[in-house]
Amino acid sequence: MTQLSSDDLREFYSAGARVMTRSLIRELLKLTRRGGMISFAGGLPDPATFPVNELKHITSDILDKQPHLALQYGPTEGDTNLKDELVRWMGKDGIDVGRDQILITSGSQQGLDLVGRVFLDPGDPLIVELPSYMAGLQVFRSCRAEMIGVPQDDAGMRTDLLEQTLARLAREGRRPKFIYVVPDFQNPSGVTMTEERRRMVLELARAYRSLVVEDNPYRELRFEGTPVPPIMSLDRDGRVVYLSTFSKTLAPGLRIAWMAASEELIRQFVTAKQGVDLCCPSLTQAIAAEYCARGHIYKHLPRITALYRTKRDIMLRALEREMPPGVSWTKPEGGLFLWVRLPEGMDTEQLLSTAVEDEGVAYVVGSGFHADGGGKNAMRLNFSFPSEEHIEEGIKRLASVVKKHLPAAYAREPSRGPRSP
Ligand SMILES: Cc1ncc(COP(=O)(O)O)c(C=O)c1O
């Protein structure tokens, strides 16, 4: 029997499904399974950081002592013990919330989906950074919202341009539902937003009666420098929705993350989540709660950051050594990614097939992170997953692709090195 073709099926799809694009990252991850490939394309933690022994003990204790809870449905809002741990955890960053201001989600990705479901109707404007988190853009696109990009520099979102954008929208009688930012070691650029800019984002959101969605999965992965207060810690009127996750600090396979917001907003997100999955897995919530309660998380974080700092340094040194003039990159103080810019006119999408097929090295093209289709000469590199040897070798391969395609004008130009995205 012949199967219904994609054209046959298209007429059944909702308008939202029809605008869904396949994630470039996921498509690329398929290629990286080929032998000999070095991939800077994913965003995976190094599996060497997974605290397997502690998790084994904790899981066994939970199944011994409370199997009737850990294997049962739980409340949609999430496990109370875990929420209490998170109240303490966020308190260290100045985020002052109560248990009822937290919703546990199946990864922050689900949090973003709930944000889309609760706030966005087709055509609604919202503000995103240029560049911004690709799978976040994917959610907002599937809501058929209008994403308006505001460029970033090495201090984060350009708030002067944000103000101009908000003023223009106001003149048109429109206002964005929210401003979406990833303020710490941003995915994809690695840039951290300064405190001044964070205050300004909040002030502008207040002035133009919008909300802020602060997506913060990398905050704990700081290698150096001083932590900057989360935007939510500066908020006094319940304008910020905060998202964070155990994916980068513990293990993404647990699929445990959380949202924090005003009680009113959390009630709305809970209602939306009830239609999605009823509740998060009780077992992995209990594991995450116990991991925090036993204090393991505090000992674990310095081990992860030490490993990723070393890998970042190896990548930065390799870029410095291998890349030709005209190429620049960010120097993130934490997180998993850095952002490389090739000279204007070069196209990382065109280079990708040469990189993958001829040189066996993969990256993510910059345009996937740009709501306005820009970023063609940029690429995102991940340094947490590849081994130290692969980082050295992969950058060598990448530089060889870039050198082959470099415009002649850059052959002798001296400027290169860490630079804003
Ligand atoms: C900015 C950002 N938000 C959300 C997520 C989703 O994380 P989770 O594994 O918690 O769904 C990621 C994952 O890479 C991310 O980089």
The ligand as an SDF file (V2000), in Angstrom:
LIG
                    3D

 16 16  0  0  0  0  0  0  0  0999 V2000
   18.5200   29.3600   25.6710 C   0  0  0  0  0  0  0  0  0  0  0  0
   17.9490   28.0080   25.8700 C   0  0  0  0  0  0  0  0  0  0  0  0
   16.6950   27.8770   26.3380 N   0  0  0  0  0  0  0  0  0  0  0  0
   16.1360   26.6810   26.5390 C   0  0  0  0  0  0  0  0  0  0  0  0
   16.8320   25.5140   26.2810 C   0  0  0  0  0  0  0  0  0  0  0  0
   16.1320   24.1920   26.4900 C   0  0  0  0  0  0  0  0  0  0  0  0
   16.6930   23.4800   27.5310 O   0  0  0  0  0  0  0  0  0  0  0  0
   15.9990   22.2080   28.1760 P   0  0  0  0  0  0  0  0  0  0  0  0
   16.9440   21.0800   28.0050 O   0  0  0  0  0  0  0  0  0  0  0  0
   15.7950   22.5770   29.6210 O   0  0  0  0  0  0  0  0  0  0  0  0
   14.7000   21.9920   27.4810 O   0  0  0  0  0  0  0  0  0  0  0  0
   18.1370   25.5810   25.7840 C   0  0  0  0  0  0  0  0  0  0  0  0
   18.8840   24.3490   25.4570 C   0  0  0  0  0  0  0  0  0  0  0  0
   19.9110   24.3220   24.8750 O   0  0  0  0  0  0  0  0  0  0  0  0
   18.7120   26.8610   25.5770 C   0  0  0  0  0  0  0  0  0  0  0  0
   19.9510   27.0130   25.1140 O   0  0  0  0  0  0  0  0  0  0  0  0
  1  2  1  0
  2  3  1  0
  2 15  2  0
  3  4  2  0
  4  5  1  0
  5  6  1  0
  5 12  2  0
  6  7  1  0
  7  8  1  0
  8  9  2  0
  8 10  1  0
  8 11  1  0
 12 13  1  0
 12 15  1  0
 13 14  2  0
 15 16  1  0
M  END
$$$$
